[in-house]
Amino acid sequence: MGGTAKPGGTADSAAEMAVLAAATTPTSASGRLHRAKGLSQEEGQPRLARGRKVAILAAEGVNAAQVAAVSKALTDAGAMADIVGPHLGALAEGVVANKTLANTDPVLYDAVLVPGGAASIQTLIGLGDAHNFVAQAYKHAKPIGALGEGTELLTASEIGRLLRAIAGAAQAPAGRPDAVQNLSEVGGMRLASGAGAQQLAEYGIVVGQNGGTPAAFVSALGHHRYWGRPNVGQVPA
């Protein structure tokens, strides 16, 4: 091989994947690694949300209209969702938690979505298990969505600094790569289609308050995994 893939912890880094993609072997006639598309998690995979499972993180005071809109979009696409809250039962009108942060785990879901609602987000920000859901989704290349105040949980979590850097690099003035200090600046209506939000979307992180966000999240869910996210090794396992 022309390079060395150094272990990056519990997740593959973009650099490791690039080295592996260029790897060769002396044991095949062509000198190249044999590739089997049927075993690939990226090549030839259907871009469908059908069958995927989403954790919708919510607490009392969650924005019920946003939960309803996302739930309908997921159902229409053939996907499934659990409402994961601090406790079982009613969280808002029409929103009932069927899982708790204590009795389920991020590994069981293909994606995480955080709807808005100021009271809900303030509760989730104070819960380490909620932070763990979004951090693990980032680390393992799973789609992440946030509506309205839901962006504040992303900001407060372990991945907040990484997301601000991604968004800031795309829209900041020269010499100010971290100009975006709060993801609400990216998720707000005026920047929902701006450079920062677009760059986050390239990595499967859908933020915004516009009505198209549920559809955008479903589209990201269909992509399944977003390999090559920067600095995944900095996120605790």
LOSE-981430 format. One record per residue (C-alpha): residue in one letter; x, y, z; residue number from 1. Coordinates in Angstrom, 2 decimals, padded with zeros to 5 digits, always signed. Example, Ala and Ser with C-alpha at 12.3 -4.5 7.8 and 13.67 -1.06 7.14 Angstrom:
# residues 2
<pt code="A" X="+012.30" Y="-004.50" Z="+007.80" pos="1"/>
<pt code="S" X="+013.67" Y="-001.06" Z="+007.14" pos="2"/>
# end
This chain:
# residues 237
<pt code="M" X="+000.00" Y="+000.00" Z="+000.00" pos="1"/>
<pt code="G" X="+001.08" Y="+003.56" Z="-000.60" pos="2"/>
<pt code="G" X="-000.17" Y="+004.71" Z="+002.77" pos="3"/>
<pt code="T" X="-000.95" Y="+003.51" Z="+006.24" pos="4"/>
<pt code="A" X="-004.43" Y="+003.43" Z="+007.75" pos="5"/>
<pt code="K" X="-003.90" Y="+004.21" Z="+011.40" pos="6"/>
<pt code="P" X="-006.67" Y="+003.11" Z="+013.77" pos="7"/>
<pt code="G" X="-009.08" Y="+005.95" Z="+014.42" pos="8"/>
<pt code="G" X="-010.82" Y="+004.57" Z="+017.47" pos="9"/>
<pt code="T" X="-014.35" Y="+003.20" Z="+017.25" pos="10"/>
<pt code="A" X="-015.25" Y="+004.87" Z="+013.94" pos="11"/>
<pt code="D" X="-013.52" Y="+005.11" Z="+010.56" pos="12"/>
<pt code="S" X="-012.21" Y="+008.55" Z="+009.63" pos="13"/>
<pt code="A" X="-012.42" Y="+010.01" Z="+006.13" pos="14"/>
<pt code="A" X="-008.62" Y="+009.67" Z="+005.81" pos="15"/>
<pt code="E" X="-008.73" Y="+005.98" Z="+006.71" pos="16"/>
<pt code="M" X="-011.44" Y="+005.34" Z="+004.14" pos="17"/>
<pt code="A" X="-009.43" Y="+007.11" Z="+001.44" pos="18"/>
<pt code="V" X="-006.35" Y="+004.98" Z="+002.15" pos="19"/>
<pt code="L" X="-008.43" Y="+001.80" Z="+002.10" pos="20"/>
<pt code="A" X="-010.06" Y="+002.77" Z="-001.21" pos="21"/>
<pt code="A" X="-006.61" Y="+003.06" Z="-002.82" pos="22"/>
<pt code="A" X="-005.22" Y="-000.12" Z="-001.26" pos="23"/>
<pt code="T" X="-003.66" Y="-002.89" Z="-003.34" pos="24"/>
<pt code="T" X="-002.69" Y="-006.49" Z="-002.65" pos="25"/>
<pt code="P" X="+000.04" Y="-008.75" Z="-004.09" pos="26"/>
<pt code="T" X="-002.22" Y="-011.81" Z="-003.87" pos="27"/>
<pt code="S" X="-004.62" Y="-010.97" Z="-006.72" pos="28"/>
<pt code="A" X="-003.85" Y="-011.06" Z="-010.42" pos="29"/>
<pt code="S" X="-004.76" Y="-007.41" Z="-010.87" pos="30"/>
<pt code="G" X="-002.92" Y="-006.26" Z="-007.78" pos="31"/>
<pt code="R" X="-006.03" Y="-004.51" Z="-006.58" pos="32"/>
<pt code="L" X="-008.31" Y="-005.41" Z="-003.70" pos="33"/>
<pt code="H" X="-011.30" Y="-007.48" Z="-004.68" pos="34"/>
<pt code="R" X="-014.54" Y="-005.60" Z="-004.16" pos="35"/>
<pt code="A" X="-018.01" Y="-007.07" Z="-003.68" pos="36"/>
<pt code="K" X="-020.78" Y="-004.53" Z="-004.19" pos="37"/>
<pt code="G" X="-023.20" Y="-006.85" Z="-002.46" pos="38"/>
<pt code="L" X="-021.29" Y="-006.33" Z="+000.77" pos="39"/>
<pt code="S" X="-020.98" Y="-002.58" Z="+000.45" pos="40"/>
<pt code="Q" X="-023.00" Y="-000.29" Z="+002.71" pos="41"/>
<pt code="E" X="-022.60" Y="+002.53" Z="+000.17" pos="42"/>
<pt code="E" X="-022.53" Y="+001.27" Z="-003.42" pos="43"/>
<pt code="G" X="-025.70" Y="+000.04" Z="-005.06" pos="44"/>
<pt code="Q" X="-027.88" Y="+000.55" Z="-002.02" pos="45"/>
<pt code="P" X="-031.50" Y="+001.69" Z="-002.49" pos="46"/>
<pt code="R" X="-032.03" Y="+005.30" Z="-001.42" pos="47"/>
<pt code="L" X="-035.27" Y="+004.62" Z="+000.39" pos="48"/>
<pt code="A" X="-036.52" Y="+005.44" Z="+003.87" pos="49"/>
<pt code="R" X="-038.76" Y="+002.38" Z="+003.88" pos="50"/>
<pt code="G" X="-038.03" Y="+000.08" Z="+006.81" pos="51"/>
<pt code="R" X="-035.78" Y="+002.56" Z="+008.60" pos="52"/>
<pt code="K" X="-036.40" Y="+003.37" Z="+012.25" pos="53"/>
<pt code="V" X="-036.11" Y="+006.85" Z="+013.78" pos="54"/>
<pt code="A" X="-035.81" Y="+008.01" Z="+017.38" pos="55"/>
<pt code="I" X="-037.77" Y="+011.24" Z="+017.90" pos="56"/>
<pt code="L" X="-036.38" Y="+012.83" Z="+021.06" pos="57"/>
<pt code="A" X="-038.99" Y="+014.77" Z="+023.02" pos="58"/>
<pt code="A" X="-039.96" Y="+015.92" Z="+026.50" pos="59"/>
<pt code="E" X="-042.96" Y="+017.71" Z="+027.99" pos="60"/>
<pt code="G" X="-043.71" Y="+020.87" Z="+026.02" pos="61"/>
<pt code="V" X="-042.55" Y="+019.47" Z="+022.66" pos="62"/>
<pt code="N" X="-043.97" Y="+021.10" Z="+019.53" pos="63"/>
<pt code="A" X="-046.83" Y="+018.70" Z="+018.79" pos="64"/>
<pt code="A" X="-047.41" Y="+020.05" Z="+015.27" pos="65"/>
<pt code="Q" X="-043.80" Y="+019.35" Z="+014.30" pos="66"/>
<pt code="V" X="-043.96" Y="+015.83" Z="+015.73" pos="67"/>
<pt code="A" X="-047.18" Y="+015.19" Z="+013.79" pos="68"/>
<pt code="A" X="-045.69" Y="+016.50" Z="+010.53" pos="69"/>
<pt code="V" X="-042.54" Y="+014.41" Z="+010.85" pos="70"/>
<pt code="S" X="-044.45" Y="+011.31" Z="+011.93" pos="71"/>
<pt code="K" X="-046.75" Y="+011.58" Z="+008.89" pos="72"/>
<pt code="A" X="-043.81" Y="+012.08" Z="+006.53" pos="73"/>
<pt code="L" X="-042.08" Y="+009.01" Z="+007.96" pos="74"/>
<pt code="T" X="-045.21" Y="+006.88" Z="+007.82" pos="75"/>
<pt code="D" X="-045.90" Y="+007.94" Z="+004.22" pos="76"/>
<pt code="A" X="-042.35" Y="+006.86" Z="+003.32" pos="77"/>
<pt code="G" X="-042.75" Y="+003.47" Z="+005.01" pos="78"/>
<pt code="A" X="-040.43" Y="+004.32" Z="+007.90" pos="79"/>
<pt code="M" X="-041.08" Y="+003.84" Z="+011.61" pos="80"/>
<pt code="A" X="-040.52" Y="+006.05" Z="+014.64" pos="81"/>
<pt code="D" X="-040.43" Y="+005.83" Z="+018.41" pos="82"/>
<pt code="I" X="-041.12" Y="+008.86" Z="+020.57" pos="83"/>
<pt code="V" X="-038.26" Y="+008.68" Z="+023.08" pos="84"/>
<pt code="G" X="-038.78" Y="+010.79" Z="+026.19" pos="85"/>
<pt code="P" X="-037.59" Y="+011.14" Z="+029.78" pos="86"/>
<pt code="H" X="-040.64" Y="+009.08" Z="+030.79" pos="87"/>
<pt code="L" X="-043.43" Y="+007.11" Z="+029.17" pos="88"/>
<pt code="G" X="-046.79" Y="+008.67" Z="+028.44" pos="89"/>
<pt code="A" X="-048.10" Y="+012.03" Z="+027.30" pos="90"/>
<pt code="L" X="-045.61" Y="+014.80" Z="+026.50" pos="91"/>
<pt code="A" X="-047.96" Y="+017.14" Z="+024.63" pos="92"/>
<pt code="E" X="-051.37" Y="+016.94" Z="+023.00" pos="93"/>
<pt code="G" X="-051.26" Y="+013.92" Z="+020.72" pos="94"/>
<pt code="V" X="-047.62" Y="+013.12" Z="+021.55" pos="95"/>
<pt code="V" X="-047.08" Y="+010.01" Z="+023.67" pos="96"/>
<pt code="A" X="-043.65" Y="+008.61" Z="+024.48" pos="97"/>
<pt code="N" X="-043.51" Y="+004.86" Z="+023.87" pos="98"/>
<pt code="K" X="-039.81" Y="+004.59" Z="+024.78" pos="99"/>
<pt code="T" X="-037.62" Y="+006.32" Z="+027.34" pos="100"/>
<pt code="L" X="-034.03" Y="+007.45" Z="+027.25" pos="101"/>
<pt code="A" X="-033.38" Y="+004.82" Z="+029.93" pos="102"/>
<pt code="N" X="-035.00" Y="+001.80" Z="+028.28" pos="103"/>
<pt code="T" X="-033.78" Y="+002.13" Z="+024.70" pos="104"/>
<pt code="D" X="-030.45" Y="+002.88" Z="+023.00" pos="105"/>
<pt code="P" X="-029.14" Y="+004.83" Z="+019.97" pos="106"/>
<pt code="V" X="-027.79" Y="+001.64" Z="+018.39" pos="107"/>
<pt code="L" X="-031.39" Y="+000.49" Z="+017.75" pos="108"/>
<pt code="Y" X="-032.16" Y="+003.41" Z="+015.40" pos="109"/>
<pt code="D" X="-031.17" Y="+004.44" Z="+011.89" pos="110"/>
<pt code="A" X="-031.52" Y="+008.16" Z="+012.62" pos="111"/>
<pt code="V" X="-032.39" Y="+010.73" Z="+015.27" pos="112"/>
<pt code="L" X="-034.73" Y="+013.70" Z="+015.00" pos="113"/>
<pt code="V" X="-035.19" Y="+016.49" Z="+017.57" pos="114"/>
<pt code="P" X="-038.38" Y="+018.55" Z="+017.17" pos="115"/>
<pt code="G" X="-038.73" Y="+021.99" Z="+018.72" pos="116"/>
<pt code="G" X="-040.55" Y="+023.26" Z="+021.78" pos="117"/>
<pt code="A" X="-038.58" Y="+025.44" Z="+024.18" pos="118"/>
<pt code="A" X="-039.59" Y="+023.56" Z="+027.34" pos="119"/>
<pt code="S" X="-038.86" Y="+020.20" Z="+025.75" pos="120"/>
<pt code="I" X="-035.39" Y="+021.24" Z="+024.63" pos="121"/>
<pt code="Q" X="-034.47" Y="+022.74" Z="+027.98" pos="122"/>
<pt code="T" X="-035.29" Y="+019.40" Z="+029.59" pos="123"/>
<pt code="L" X="-033.35" Y="+017.39" Z="+027.00" pos="124"/>
<pt code="I" X="-030.30" Y="+019.65" Z="+027.26" pos="125"/>
<pt code="G" X="-030.09" Y="+018.69" Z="+030.93" pos="126"/>
<pt code="L" X="-030.10" Y="+014.95" Z="+030.17" pos="127"/>
<pt code="G" X="-026.85" Y="+013.24" Z="+029.24" pos="128"/>
<pt code="D" X="-028.70" Y="+010.36" Z="+027.59" pos="129"/>
<pt code="A" X="-030.25" Y="+012.80" Z="+025.10" pos="130"/>
<pt code="H" X="-026.80" Y="+014.16" Z="+024.28" pos="131"/>
<pt code="N" X="-025.62" Y="+010.59" Z="+023.77" pos="132"/>
<pt code="F" X="-028.33" Y="+009.94" Z="+021.16" pos="133"/>
<pt code="V" X="-027.22" Y="+012.76" Z="+018.88" pos="134"/>
<pt code="A" X="-023.50" Y="+012.19" Z="+019.48" pos="135"/>
<pt code="Q" X="-023.75" Y="+008.51" Z="+018.59" pos="136"/>
<pt code="A" X="-025.80" Y="+009.30" Z="+015.49" pos="137"/>
<pt code="Y" X="-023.06" Y="+011.68" Z="+014.35" pos="138"/>
<pt code="K" X="-020.24" Y="+009.27" Z="+015.15" pos="139"/>
<pt code="H" X="-021.83" Y="+006.37" Z="+013.30" pos="140"/>
<pt code="A" X="-022.81" Y="+008.35" Z="+010.19" pos="141"/>
<pt code="K" X="-026.57" Y="+008.27" Z="+010.81" pos="142"/>
<pt code="P" X="-028.88" Y="+011.08" Z="+009.68" pos="143"/>
<pt code="I" X="-029.70" Y="+013.76" Z="+012.24" pos="144"/>
<pt code="G" X="-032.59" Y="+016.20" Z="+012.03" pos="145"/>
<pt code="A" X="-033.57" Y="+019.18" Z="+014.17" pos="146"/>
<pt code="L" X="-036.58" Y="+021.48" Z="+013.93" pos="147"/>
<pt code="G" X="-036.84" Y="+024.92" Z="+015.51" pos="148"/>
<pt code="E" X="-035.40" Y="+024.94" Z="+019.01" pos="149"/>
<pt code="G" X="-034.28" Y="+021.35" Z="+018.45" pos="150"/>
<pt code="T" X="-031.09" Y="+022.78" Z="+017.01" pos="151"/>
<pt code="E" X="-030.19" Y="+023.93" Z="+020.52" pos="152"/>
<pt code="L" X="-029.77" Y="+020.35" Z="+021.70" pos="153"/>
<pt code="L" X="-027.29" Y="+019.79" Z="+018.88" pos="154"/>
<pt code="T" X="-025.48" Y="+022.99" Z="+019.86" pos="155"/>
<pt code="A" X="-025.24" Y="+021.92" Z="+023.51" pos="156"/>
<pt code="S" X="-024.16" Y="+018.36" Z="+022.79" pos="157"/>
<pt code="E" X="-020.68" Y="+016.93" Z="+022.25" pos="158"/>
<pt code="I" X="-021.04" Y="+017.53" Z="+018.50" pos="159"/>
<pt code="G" X="-022.05" Y="+021.19" Z="+018.74" pos="160"/>
<pt code="R" X="-018.53" Y="+022.51" Z="+018.18" pos="161"/>
<pt code="L" X="-018.06" Y="+020.21" Z="+015.17" pos="162"/>
<pt code="L" X="-021.33" Y="+021.28" Z="+013.55" pos="163"/>
<pt code="R" X="-020.61" Y="+024.98" Z="+014.08" pos="164"/>
<pt code="A" X="-017.25" Y="+024.50" Z="+012.39" pos="165"/>
<pt code="I" X="-018.85" Y="+022.75" Z="+009.39" pos="166"/>
<pt code="A" X="-021.54" Y="+025.39" Z="+008.98" pos="167"/>
<pt code="G" X="-019.24" Y="+028.30" Z="+009.75" pos="168"/>
<pt code="A" X="-016.61" Y="+027.25" Z="+007.20" pos="169"/>
<pt code="A" X="-019.27" Y="+027.31" Z="+004.49" pos="170"/>
<pt code="Q" X="-020.62" Y="+030.79" Z="+005.16" pos="171"/>
<pt code="A" X="-018.15" Y="+032.69" Z="+007.31" pos="172"/>
<pt code="P" X="-016.10" Y="+035.64" Z="+006.10" pos="173"/>
<pt code="A" X="-012.47" Y="+034.89" Z="+005.30" pos="174"/>
<pt code="G" X="-010.43" Y="+034.34" Z="+008.44" pos="175"/>
<pt code="R" X="-013.46" Y="+033.49" Z="+010.61" pos="176"/>
<pt code="P" X="-014.08" Y="+029.74" Z="+010.10" pos="177"/>
<pt code="D" X="-016.21" Y="+029.45" Z="+013.26" pos="178"/>
<pt code="A" X="-018.36" Y="+032.54" Z="+012.77" pos="179"/>
<pt code="V" X="-021.54" Y="+030.56" Z="+013.35" pos="180"/>
<pt code="Q" X="-021.79" Y="+030.40" Z="+017.12" pos="181"/>
<pt code="N" X="-025.28" Y="+028.96" Z="+017.42" pos="182"/>
<pt code="L" X="-026.90" Y="+026.43" Z="+015.12" pos="183"/>
<pt code="S" X="-030.15" Y="+028.38" Z="+015.29" pos="184"/>
<pt code="E" X="-028.40" Y="+030.88" Z="+013.04" pos="185"/>
<pt code="V" X="-028.19" Y="+028.08" Z="+010.48" pos="186"/>
<pt code="G" X="-031.56" Y="+026.49" Z="+011.20" pos="187"/>
<pt code="G" X="-033.53" Y="+029.73" Z="+011.23" pos="188"/>
<pt code="M" X="-035.89" Y="+030.60" Z="+008.41" pos="189"/>
<pt code="R" X="-033.55" Y="+033.11" Z="+006.76" pos="190"/>
<pt code="L" X="-030.68" Y="+030.63" Z="+006.49" pos="191"/>
<pt code="A" X="-032.62" Y="+027.39" Z="+005.99" pos="192"/>
<pt code="S" X="-031.30" Y="+027.22" Z="+002.42" pos="193"/>
<pt code="G" X="-028.03" Y="+029.04" Z="+003.04" pos="194"/>
<pt code="A" X="-024.50" Y="+027.76" Z="+002.55" pos="195"/>
<pt code="G" X="-024.10" Y="+026.60" Z="+006.15" pos="196"/>
<pt code="A" X="-027.29" Y="+024.55" Z="+006.15" pos="197"/>
<pt code="Q" X="-026.44" Y="+023.10" Z="+002.75" pos="198"/>
<pt code="Q" X="-023.02" Y="+022.00" Z="+003.96" pos="199"/>
<pt code="L" X="-024.55" Y="+020.34" Z="+007.02" pos="200"/>
<pt code="A" X="-027.06" Y="+018.58" Z="+004.75" pos="201"/>
<pt code="E" X="-024.18" Y="+017.17" Z="+002.71" pos="202"/>
<pt code="Y" X="-023.22" Y="+015.29" Z="+005.87" pos="203"/>
<pt code="G" X="-026.79" Y="+014.17" Z="+006.59" pos="204"/>
<pt code="I" X="-027.54" Y="+016.81" Z="+009.23" pos="205"/>
<pt code="V" X="-030.86" Y="+018.49" Z="+008.40" pos="206"/>
<pt code="V" X="-031.62" Y="+021.63" Z="+010.41" pos="207"/>
<pt code="G" X="-034.26" Y="+024.29" Z="+009.87" pos="208"/>
<pt code="Q" X="-037.70" Y="+025.65" Z="+010.58" pos="209"/>
<pt code="N" X="-039.09" Y="+025.68" Z="+007.06" pos="210"/>
<pt code="G" X="-042.02" Y="+023.44" Z="+006.15" pos="211"/>
<pt code="G" X="-039.91" Y="+021.31" Z="+003.85" pos="212"/>
<pt code="T" X="-037.72" Y="+020.02" Z="+006.65" pos="213"/>
<pt code="P" X="-039.69" Y="+016.80" Z="+007.29" pos="214"/>
<pt code="A" X="-039.35" Y="+015.88" Z="+003.61" pos="215"/>
<pt code="A" X="-035.65" Y="+016.77" Z="+003.66" pos="216"/>
<pt code="F" X="-035.14" Y="+014.58" Z="+006.71" pos="217"/>
<pt code="V" X="-036.95" Y="+011.66" Z="+005.06" pos="218"/>
<pt code="S" X="-034.68" Y="+012.09" Z="+002.04" pos="219"/>
<pt code="A" X="-031.61" Y="+012.01" Z="+004.29" pos="220"/>
<pt code="L" X="-032.98" Y="+008.91" Z="+006.00" pos="221"/>
<pt code="G" X="-033.16" Y="+007.19" Z="+002.63" pos="222"/>
<pt code="H" X="-029.45" Y="+007.81" Z="+002.14" pos="223"/>
<pt code="H" X="-028.96" Y="+005.71" Z="+005.29" pos="224"/>
<pt code="R" X="-025.34" Y="+006.52" Z="+006.20" pos="225"/>
<pt code="Y" X="-023.07" Y="+009.53" Z="+005.63" pos="226"/>
<pt code="W" X="-019.51" Y="+008.22" Z="+005.73" pos="227"/>
<pt code="G" X="-016.67" Y="+010.71" Z="+005.89" pos="228"/>
<pt code="R" X="-018.05" Y="+013.10" Z="+008.49" pos="229"/>
<pt code="P" X="-015.18" Y="+015.16" Z="+009.90" pos="230"/>
<pt code="N" X="-013.64" Y="+014.56" Z="+013.31" pos="231"/>
<pt code="V" X="-015.74" Y="+011.57" Z="+014.33" pos="232"/>
<pt code="G" X="-012.80" Y="+010.42" Z="+016.43" pos="233"/>
<pt code="Q" X="-013.35" Y="+013.38" Z="+018.74" pos="234"/>
<pt code="V" X="-016.83" Y="+012.16" Z="+019.71" pos="235"/>
<pt code="P" X="-016.88" Y="+009.89" Z="+022.78" pos="236"/>
<pt code="A" X="-017.83" Y="+006.31" Z="+021.95" pos="237"/>
# end
